């Protein structure tokens, strides 16, 4: 958290972790286990409307994906959600520790992107169809 306090000097910095490490002056700590879905849901309900949310903690697919599932919606529209340790999706030893057989976090995000692109394309196709119908009336 020291790094984020130094980088975002005028920000209110909150950190979540399951172990209360030394919390630097100027930061706010929340004890949350990112493998406990209920704990993350509770945190998300009580703490929302972030300008920037940086997931700089969990290295496992379960931790990253549960955090994303529940914390993404707490970020203000048009603002930022960053997963700092996304590279762990490409580390074989973490893939072998994936007891839940989840896709990697990278794969999950790419699937979400493809789903969003499909919705946008279907929307555009529908709009074009309506425009063509109006033009031919």
C-alpha positions, 0 to 999 in steps of 0.5 A, a space after each residue: 500500500 505504500 507504493 499506492 500512497 506514494 503514487 496517488 498522493 491525494 487519494 483515499 487508499 483502501 486495502 483488503 487482505 486476509 492478514 492484517 499486515 502493517 498498514 501505513 499511515 494514511 491508508 484504510 485496511 479491510 480484513 477480507 479473505 478473497 477466497 471467501 465469496 460471502 466476505 467479498 460480497 459483504 465488502 462490496 455491499 458496504 464499500 462501493 463507488 470506487 474511482 480506481 480499483 486495483 487488484 494487487 493481491 490474489 495470485 490464484 484464479 479463484 481469488 482474482 475471479 471472485 474479486 472481479 465478480 463482486 468488485 467490478 460493479 463497485 467501480 464508478 461508470 467510466 472509471 478503472 478496474 485493474 488486475 495487477 497480477 494478471 500474468 499469473 494466468 500464464 504461470 504453469 505452477 498456478 494453473 496446476 494449483 487450480 483445484 476449482 478447474 476454473 479458466 485462467 483469469 485472462 481466459 475469463 476476461 477474453 470470454 467476457 470481451 467476446 461476449 460484449 463484442 457479440 452483444 454490440 454487433 447484434 445491437 448494430 445489426 438490429 439497428 441497421 435492419 431497422 434503418 433499412 426497413 425505414 428507408 424502404 417504407 
